[in-house]
Amino acid sequence: MAFLAGTVVLAVRAGAPNNGKGEETRARVKVARIRGQVYPYVSAQAARRWTRDGMVELGSIPSPVTRVGKAQNKAQKANTAADPIRYADDDLFGYMRAGAKRDDDATTLRDSPFMLGTLLSVEPVYPTEDWGVMARGVSEPVLHGHEFYTADLAAPLLLDVPRIGTFTLPVANGVGRANYLSQEQALQVAEAAALGATTTHFRDQPAVRLPLQERRRRAALLLEALAQLSGGAKQALHYGDRVPSLLVLVPFKGGVNPLANVVDGGDREGVRLRGDVLLQELRAWEGEWEAPVRIGWRPGFRDQARADFEKQCAQELADGTIVIDHPRTILRGLAGELREGRLDSWFEDPARPEAE
């Protein structure tokens, strides 16, 4: 297997974890309008930031960020160190560092091995507007308002495991996206030599690759950060848990996600996991995935939906094709298997039969 495909669900209860642009004294949550209805969402950028912060809590050193460019609302940018050998977050989350034209600096970039969609409500929800008053010690009270909502938010995710710790280089004709400007610049990094980085060929491009032990560690670190996810806006007024309430993961050969339709909003009773859809997808992709399908389901979350799912997938649960546990247990258990080297085949692209 090469990819870890999945769907993640966060349960927001009277929260405002990701705000949009405010209007005067009123803070707005982010919403999408679909077929005339309102669906709150959390941007992938915000959720990825929470995950980065979780990695820091676990001891990872973050890539430093430098703000460059012009004043607010004009041409501006912020760059990380763009050093994925030294910093795990530059490796896992990618970057683009554009050089200044006046200095004739080149641009270097890295596509993110960790891909996450927008965390969109599974059903239409209209945010509640809450008004507040600051009247402490002032003669004229100050009015302010903000929105919050309750919803189950779902997003697809995909982790390209072989690309972790693997950095491609440009070829002579310019084909392919580089992670460094040249092989020499990649290998001259002291940390690369200290970690034992070597040159290789990856997906028809020359590349620099970190040792397997370090790649295992980084993959595990990402999953462990997801297992204790926290963060978001309005924590003082709307503190809420951000650990996934529902999680589905399946190891997959190709870079597609077969779980696109397994989670929906049911009959406006919150999220449901459709066992019938999951089984049809697994049959359609037979030979392209690896058992078990790992499902994390928090106790007390959508109990009726869980009972329905377990009834639909009774045989697969009995024979171990599908396993269910707490999302934290699923993520940390999978991280442990990666660290111990029990899933090393995931770090290489699967061999494909040659075309006749």
Secondary structure, DSSP 8 states (H G I E B T S, - for coil): --EEEEEEEEEEEEE--SB---BTTEE-B-EEEETTEEEEEE-HHHHHHHHHHHHHHTT------EEEESSTTSSEEEE----TTT-HHHHHH-EEE---GGGT---EEE--SEEE--EEESS----EEEEEEE-TT-SS-EEEEEEEEEEEEEEEEEEEGGGTTEEE---TT--S--SSS-HHHHHT-HHHHHHT-EEEEETTEEEEE--HHHHHHHHHHHHHHHTT----S-HHHH----S-SEEEEEEESSS--TTTTSEE-TTTSS-EE-HHHHHHHHHHTTTSB-S-EEEEE-TTSSHHHHHHHHHHTHHHHHTTSEEEE-HHHHHHHHHHHHHTTTTGGGGS--------
